[in-house]
Amino acid sequence: MKRIAIGCDHRGLALKELIMSFLQEAGHSYEDFGCYSTKPVDYPDIAQKVGKAVASGNFDLGILICSTGIGMCIAANKIKGIRAALCHNTFAAQRARQHNDANVLCLGGEDIDSKSALEIVKTFLATDFEGGRHVQRVNKIRALEEDPSE
């Protein structure tokens, strides 16, 4: 079972609550980093909390949800150690984990149906990094965090 950091903005609240129910039923542990109502919030604040929680090693993976998933993905990827992937289907979720060792899944709360979203989450959580030829590529991504000017 995985330790999951999860968060959303006001437009992702309904989907976050559905995903948390799934996580609980599946036996995963999770922490909800907000938001907790439909009152508007700034998604970068939530992305930062979840991203730092995952990057610290206290959580295995993260899940972020906003209207489209785009803003959360952009913000989360600014945090050192985060490889966030916006996934619209299970194939993308599988490849994000297998080839990119993605550690944060981003979803659009307003552009994907609940059934598809849960299938994407299940796939993301069940898929491991393949390693092999992908290690060199992920290491190059990590190197960009150290000195993006080179």
SULQUI-V226040 format. One record per residue. N is the residue number from 1. PSI is psi in whole degrees, -180 to 180 (NA if undefined). Layout:
# SULQUI-V226040
N:PSI, N:PSI
This chain:
# SULQUI-V226040
1:148, 2:155, 3:120, 4:132, 5:129, 6:145, 7:163, 8:166, 9:-175, 10:-27, 11:-8, 12:4, 13:-47, 14:-44, 15:-39, 16:-44, 17:-39, 18:-44, 19:-40, 20:-38, 21:-44, 22:-47, 23:-43, 24:-46, 25:-34, 26:-6, 27:9, 28:149, 29:149, 30:160, 31:133, 32:115, 33:15, 34:176, 35:175, 36:6, 37:179, 38:7, 39:130, 40:136, 41:166, 42:116, 43:-32, 44:-30, 45:-41, 46:-42, 47:-38, 48:-45, 49:-49, 50:-45, 51:-46, 52:-36, 53:-41, 54:-46, 55:-29, 56:-18, 57:-2, 58:-17, 59:148, 60:-43, 61:165, 62:158, 63:129, 64:140, 65:129, 66:-167, 67:-52, 68:-16, 69:-15, 70:-51, 71:-45, 72:-42, 73:-46, 74:-48, 75:-45, 76:-37, 77:-6, 78:-12, 79:126, 80:130, 81:-5, 82:135, 83:87, 84:141, 85:129, 86:117, 87:132, 88:-4, 89:170, 90:-31, 91:-45, 92:-40, 93:-42, 94:-49, 95:-36, 96:-41, 97:-49, 98:-48, 99:-29, 100:-3, 101:41, 102:138, 103:-1, 104:127, 105:129, 106:137, 107:152, 108:116, 109:-18, 110:2, 111:15, 112:142, 113:158, 114:-44, 115:-46, 116:-42, 117:-44, 118:-37, 119:-39, 120:-46, 121:-47, 122:-45, 123:-46, 124:-45, 125:-30, 126:-11, 127:136, 128:159, 129:133, 130:-26, 131:-139, 132:-131, 133:-18, 134:-19, 135:-46, 136:-40, 137:-43, 138:-38, 139:-35, 140:-35, 141:-45, 142:-39, 143:-33, 144:-31, 145:-31, 146:-47, 147:86, 148:-8, 149:-13, 150:NA
